[in-house]
Amino acid sequence: MLAIDMTGDAVKAKNGSMVAYDGQMDFKKLSGGGEGIRGMVTRRITGEQMTLMEVKGHGTCWFADRASEINLVGLQGDKLYVESSNLLATDSGLRTGTSFTGMRGASQGNGLFTTTVEGHGQAAIMSDGPAVVLRVSPQFPLTVDPGAYIAHQGNVRQSFQSGVTFRTLMGEGGGEAFQIRFEGDGLVYVQPSERNTIAGDV
């Protein structure tokens, strides 16, 4: 559970994630993830679903979603790429958007786009179990199962790769038919469980 103390300021949070509050709070649904008409249209086209609400007031507000673990990520003008289902809340000053991610999205069945958060402030991301933060460096690229991927940040390039072989199709493979490869310099957040993905059914 995430407790946020507010003194007249605002936060953006996943719609319906408020579980309790004290003091005086106002709640307002944000269309298109807070990006207005253009953001709403983009999300309808891409299938990237993220409905946010703005919470403003004085007091403490508690947020949670399905008892997920919550991880705070500090942004200093950089950009965080996060699966929309894993984004819980952000400082109101952070901008949310949509970014093309290529074939990785297709492997997950979540479309070809992912949510971006950028600016100065903190974002709260969720994971099924305690998240692990893995470093990517030019010398050490990283390969991640799409179902365990949560988010990444930094100067990182990602590519989709398939491990499908004849053994996989015959049901004798290791069950890891698709992966995401990260190269560059940055951080990747993964969870110790896997979402249901198209890749998991191959």
C-alpha positions as CSV (number, residue, x, y, z in Angstrom):
1,M,0.0,0.0,0.0
2,L,1.2,3.5,-0.9
3,A,0.5,6.4,1.5
4,I,0.8,9.9,0.1
5,D,0.7,13.0,2.3
6,M,-0.8,16.0,0.5
7,T,-0.9,19.6,1.5
8,G,-3.0,21.0,-1.3
9,D,-1.0,19.4,-4.1
10,A,-2.1,16.6,-6.5
11,V,-1.1,13.2,-7.7
12,K,-2.2,11.1,-10.6
13,A,-3.2,7.5,-9.8
14,K,-4.7,4.5,-11.5
15,N,-8.4,4.9,-11.6
16,G,-10.0,3.0,-8.7
17,S,-6.8,2.5,-6.7
18,M,-7.7,4.7,-3.7
19,V,-8.4,2.5,-0.7
20,A,-8.7,5.1,2.1
21,Y,-8.1,8.7,2.9
22,D,-8.3,11.2,5.7
23,G,-8.8,14.9,5.4
24,Q,-10.3,16.5,2.4
25,M,-9.7,15.0,-1.1
26,D,-11.1,15.7,-4.5
27,F,-11.1,13.0,-7.3
28,K,-11.3,13.7,-11.0
29,K,-11.0,11.2,-13.8
30,L,-8.5,12.1,-16.5
31,S,-9.4,11.3,-20.1
32,G,-6.7,9.4,-22.1
33,G,-4.3,9.0,-19.2
34,G,-4.2,12.7,-18.6
35,E,-3.1,13.7,-22.2
36,G,-6.4,15.1,-23.4
37,I,-8.1,14.2,-26.7
38,R,-4.9,13.4,-28.5
39,G,-3.9,10.9,-25.8
40,M,-7.3,9.3,-25.7
41,V,-7.4,8.8,-29.5
42,T,-3.8,7.4,-29.5
43,R,-4.7,4.9,-26.7
44,R,-7.8,3.8,-28.6
45,I,-5.8,3.2,-31.7
46,T,-2.9,1.4,-30.0
47,G,-4.9,-0.5,-27.4
48,E,-2.7,0.7,-24.6
49,Q,-5.2,1.0,-21.7
50,M,-4.5,3.3,-18.9
51,T,-7.2,5.3,-17.0
52,L,-5.9,7.8,-14.5
53,M,-7.5,10.0,-11.9
54,E,-6.2,13.2,-10.3
55,V,-6.4,13.3,-6.5
56,K,-6.0,16.7,-4.9
57,G,-6.4,17.8,-1.3
58,H,-5.1,18.0,2.2
59,G,-4.5,14.9,4.3
60,T,-3.2,11.3,3.6
61,C,-4.5,9.1,0.8
62,W,-3.7,5.4,0.5
63,F,-3.5,3.6,-2.8
64,A,-3.2,-0.1,-3.7
65,D,-4.1,-2.6,-6.4
66,R,-4.6,-6.4,-5.8
67,A,-2.1,-6.4,-3.0
68,S,0.8,-5.8,-5.5
69,E,4.2,-4.8,-4.3
70,I,4.9,-1.1,-4.8
71,N,8.3,0.4,-6.0
72,L,9.1,4.1,-6.1
73,V,11.2,5.3,-9.0
74,G,12.7,8.7,-8.9
75,L,13.0,10.6,-12.2
76,Q,15.3,13.5,-12.8
77,G,14.2,14.7,-16.2
78,D,14.5,11.3,-17.7
79,K,11.9,8.9,-19.1
80,L,10.5,5.7,-17.6
81,Y,8.9,3.1,-19.9
82,V,6.3,1.0,-18.0
83,E,3.6,-1.5,-18.8
84,S,0.3,0.4,-18.2
85,S,-1.0,-2.3,-15.9
86,N,2.0,-1.8,-13.6
87,L,1.7,1.9,-13.1
88,L,0.0,2.9,-9.8
89,A,0.7,6.6,-9.3
90,T,2.9,9.6,-10.3
91,D,3.5,13.1,-9.1
92,S,1.2,15.4,-10.9
93,G,4.1,17.2,-12.6
94,L,5.2,14.1,-14.4
95,R,4.0,13.7,-18.0
96,T,2.5,10.4,-19.2
97,G,2.5,9.3,-22.9
98,T,2.6,6.3,-25.2
99,S,5.6,4.9,-27.0
100,F,6.0,2.4,-29.8
101,T,7.8,-0.7,-28.6
102,G,7.8,-2.9,-31.7
103,M,7.3,-6.7,-31.6
104,R,7.7,-7.1,-27.9
105,G,4.1,-5.8,-27.4
106,A,2.8,-8.3,-30.0
107,S,4.4,-11.1,-28.0
108,Q,2.5,-10.1,-24.9
109,G,-0.8,-9.4,-26.6
110,N,-0.8,-5.9,-25.2
111,G,-0.5,-4.0,-28.5
112,L,2.7,-2.5,-29.9
113,F,2.9,0.4,-27.4
114,T,3.8,1.0,-23.8
115,T,3.3,3.9,-21.3
116,T,6.0,6.5,-20.7
117,V,6.4,8.7,-17.7
118,E,8.9,11.6,-17.8
119,G,9.9,14.8,-15.9
120,H,11.0,15.4,-12.4
121,G,9.4,13.5,-9.5
122,Q,8.4,10.1,-8.4
123,A,6.4,7.3,-10.0
124,A,5.0,4.3,-8.2
125,I,5.1,1.1,-10.2
126,M,3.6,-2.3,-9.1
127,S,4.9,-5.8,-9.3
128,D,3.6,-9.3,-8.5
129,G,6.1,-10.0,-5.7
130,P,9.2,-7.9,-4.9
131,A,10.6,-6.3,-8.0
132,V,14.3,-6.8,-9.0
133,V,16.2,-4.0,-10.6
134,L,18.8,-5.2,-13.1
135,R,21.6,-3.2,-14.6
136,V,22.2,-3.1,-18.4
137,S,25.6,-2.0,-19.6
138,P,27.3,-2.0,-23.0
139,Q,29.4,-5.0,-21.8
140,F,26.4,-6.9,-20.3
141,P,23.2,-6.8,-22.3
142,L,20.1,-8.3,-20.6
143,T,17.4,-10.7,-21.9
144,V,14.0,-10.7,-20.1
145,D,10.9,-12.8,-20.3
146,P,8.1,-10.6,-21.6
147,G,5.7,-11.7,-18.8
148,A,8.2,-10.7,-16.1
149,Y,9.1,-7.3,-17.6
150,I,7.7,-4.3,-15.7
151,A,9.6,-1.2,-16.8
152,H,13.0,0.2,-17.9
153,Q,14.8,3.5,-17.9
154,G,18.0,5.0,-19.2
155,N,19.8,4.9,-22.6
156,V,18.5,1.4,-23.4
157,R,17.6,-0.1,-26.7
158,Q,15.2,-3.0,-26.7
159,S,14.6,-5.6,-29.4
160,F,12.3,-8.6,-29.7
161,Q,13.8,-12.0,-30.3
162,S,12.3,-15.4,-30.8
163,G,13.6,-18.7,-29.4
164,V,11.0,-20.7,-31.3
165,T,12.5,-24.0,-32.6
166,F,11.1,-27.3,-33.8
167,R,11.5,-28.6,-30.3
168,T,9.3,-25.7,-29.0
169,L,6.6,-26.4,-31.5
170,M,6.6,-30.1,-30.5
171,G,6.1,-29.1,-26.8
172,E,9.7,-30.1,-25.9
173,G,11.2,-26.6,-25.5
174,G,11.9,-24.8,-22.3
175,G,8.8,-22.7,-22.4
176,E,10.6,-19.4,-23.2
177,A,9.7,-18.9,-26.8
178,F,10.0,-15.1,-26.9
179,Q,12.3,-12.7,-25.1
180,I,13.1,-9.0,-24.9
181,R,16.8,-8.1,-25.3
182,F,18.0,-4.9,-23.7
183,E,21.3,-3.2,-24.8
184,G,22.9,0.1,-23.7
185,D,23.2,1.6,-20.3
186,G,20.2,1.7,-17.9
187,L,17.9,-0.2,-15.5
188,V,15.3,-2.9,-16.1
189,Y,12.6,-3.8,-13.6
190,V,11.4,-7.4,-13.5
191,Q,9.0,-9.2,-11.2
192,P,9.3,-12.8,-9.8
193,S,6.2,-14.0,-11.6
194,E,4.9,-13.9,-15.2
195,R,1.8,-12.4,-16.7
196,N,-0.2,-14.5,-19.1
197,T,1.1,-13.7,-22.5
198,I,0.7,-15.1,-26.0
199,A,4.3,-16.2,-25.8
200,G,3.5,-18.3,-22.8
201,D,1.0,-20.3,-24.8
202,V,3.4,-21.1,-27.7
